Amino acid sequence: MPIEGRATCLGDDVDTDTIFPGRYLAVLAPQDQARHLFEPLGEDLRQRAMAGGVLVAGWNFGCGSSREHAVTAMIGAEIRLVVARSFARIYFRNAVNNGLPVVVCPELVDAVTDGTNVSVDLAEGKAAWSGGSATFAPLAPALLRILEAGGLWASVATTREEA
């Protein structure tokens, strides 16, 4: 499952309130949620993230509340991948369950800057960028199936159809 895009870099401890402010929890459509993605960090960051499609972050990305809006707003903004040094456990699982690929690859985080073109193969556990490459633990087959289906609900529906 290869994914390509241009990196938008963030720091450590980016919490769910920074990703999607709590005052917009009544906004339910992902495309509408996207308008508030990273609002505390400014419109420029949101625009770069939407244009590039790949977020690169430090430690503990997605810490804070368990709100799924922090994931679905990214999906609405057409973010295709989040690579981080580490993720808050609940954010990681919310991402997979909603069909947003997430990868832990510290080498990529250390090497890239804003605007770097990045290519990641989730199944192979390989990442590449201009001037470098790295390997990471590939996602488990069960997680890949969920992502390939577009999320947990779609995965369950596909499994039922196959039975």
N, C-alpha and C positions, 0 to 999 in steps of 0.2 A: 504494500500500500504506500506508494511514493507520494510525497507532498512537496511542492515547491512554493517559494514566495520570498518576499523581501522582509528582512528583520526590522522590527521596532523593538528597541531595548528598554527594559524597565529594571528597577533595582530589587532589593530584598524586601520581604514582608509586605508585598502589595496585597492589601486586604479586600474583602468583598465590598466594603463600603466605598473604597476607591474605585474598584472595578465598576460597580453599579450602586449608586447611592440609595439608601433605604427609603428616602422620601418618594421614590418612584415605584414602589412595590406594586401599586395598583395597575401599572402599565404591564400588560400581559403578552402582547404580540412581540416576538423577537425583533422584528424590523423597527417597531416603535421604541423598544428598549435600547436599540443600537444608538439612538440619538443621545442617550445619557451615558454611554460607555466612557469610562475614564473622565467623566465630567470634572471632578476635582483637579485633574491634572491638565486640563485645557483642551480646547478644540483642536489645536495643532496635533497633539498626540493622537487623539481619536482619528483624525483624518489620515495620519501616517499609518496607523495600525490597520485601518480599513483598506488603504491602498496596497499595503504590503502583504497582509494576510498571515504573517507569522510573528508571534510575540515571543520574545526571548527575555527571560526574567531570572532573578537570583534565587535566594533561599526563600522557602515558605510561601510560595505564590498561592494566593487564594485563601489565606488565613482569615479568621473572623467567623462570620455567621455561615450557616449552611444553605443560604438562599441560592436557588438554582438560577435566579435572574443573572447572577454574575457569569454564568455559562451561556445562558440563552441570549443575552445581549451580545455576546461575542459571535454567536452563530448568526444572529440578525445582522451583524456588521460584516459578515463574511470572513471572519477570522478562520483560517483553515488549520492552524496548529499553534500550540503553546509549548515551548521548550523552556525548561527551568532547571535550576540546580536542585531544587526540591519543591514539592507541593504539599499543601495542607491535605491531609487524607480525604476529608469530605469533599474538597474541591475536585481532587483527582477523580473520585468516583462519580460525582455529579457530571463532570465533563464527559467521561466515557458513557455514562447512562444517557446523556443527551446527544451523543454523536460527535463531540469535539475531541479530536486527537490531542493527547498530552504526552510529553516525553521528558524523561530526566536525562540530560546530557551536559554535565559540567564543562566538558572540553569545548563544546560549541558555545556555551554561555561566555566562557573566557575569551574566545577567539573573535567573535563577531561584534560589529558595531552597527548602529542604525544604517539601514539601507543595504546591508550585505545580502546578496542573494544566497538563499539556503535551500538545500534539498535534503529531505529526510525520508528514509524507507522504514516504516514502522515494523514490518514483518522481518526484514533483514537486520535491523538494528544498526543501520548505517546513516551517518550524516555527512554532508559535504558542503563546502562553501569555497569561494575563491581563495585559494591559498592554503586550504586545509581540509582535513576530514577526521572523523572520529567514529568510534563504535559505541553503542550503548546496549543495555539489556533490551532485547526486542519485547514488545508487548506480548502477553500470553495469548495463545490462540483464541480463547474464549472472549477476551477483550477485543481482539481484532475482528471477530465475527460481529460483535455488538457495534463497533465503529463502522464496519463495512455495510451493515444494515441501516445505519443512520441513527442508531440509538437503541436503548434497551427495549422500548415498546415495539419498535419496528422489528427488532430481532426476535422477540417473542411471537409476533404475528407471522413472521417468515417461518419460524420453527413449527407453528401450528399448521400452516399451509402444507409444509413438507410431510407432516405426520399422516 
